[in-house]
Amino acid sequence: MTKDGAVRVCVLGPSGRMGRAVIDAAAGRSDVKISAAVDRPDAPGLGQTVAGQVVVGSDLRAGLAAAAVYVDFTSVAATVSAAQLARELGTPAVIGTTGLSAADEAVLAELARVAPIVVASNFSLGVNLLAGLVRKAAQALGPTWDVEIVETHHRAKRDAPSGTALTLAQAAADGHGVAYDAVKRHGRDGDVGARPQGEIGVHAVRGGDVVGEHTVSLFGAGERLELSHRATSRTIFAAGALRAAAWVVGKPPGRYDMLDVLGLR
């Protein structure tokens, strides 16, 4: 904590879209203060000043030591490396990196044994409410209603489907009371046969500078229900991540998500 009670935050990847958005979103807030910014050694902007007086460096250990919590929207490799060091230091984390494998998730689990961490595929309030609605709709309508999810993102996004789309698909599977891996269908090509009952389809679209759009369609006989969320600015994700950063410090070790942060669980 700073003298005025603000939580000290280290931002990883300040040269990236989300890293910049988190730093910008922190300006004027009283609950958090950027105390460090760490980027890869060859990143543009290394040595520059952000958030008033913070110099962007490449020493991760020093950055984590200067903060009460770190915020990470970087790459899978960088996220795993940071989590391994954070485990050693016992540093709380807010992690929004998507595309993590089972092995990567195991590294986060090790960190969660010694420090509280918030992990989410999407930090917007609207998306988290949407996930709750999808679960309730799938539960109420049942597996005879077909569930299809379409997500659209900017051309530079590397992972597909998006983490948010997978979160929504998991919510639908939870509503049906089934294991998602048993019913998932990521895209379709060729002669795939008739759609089996209970299947949950997820499809990725990439193009332009779209921040993020997700639509969940539930198809019944003679009717269709659509639940959608469209993000027009990364500010909503950055603000949510900072809210999570202020919330997680002081919590018991463990893995949390935005439903915990928002008191919706």
Disulfide bonds with the S-S distance in Angstrom:
none
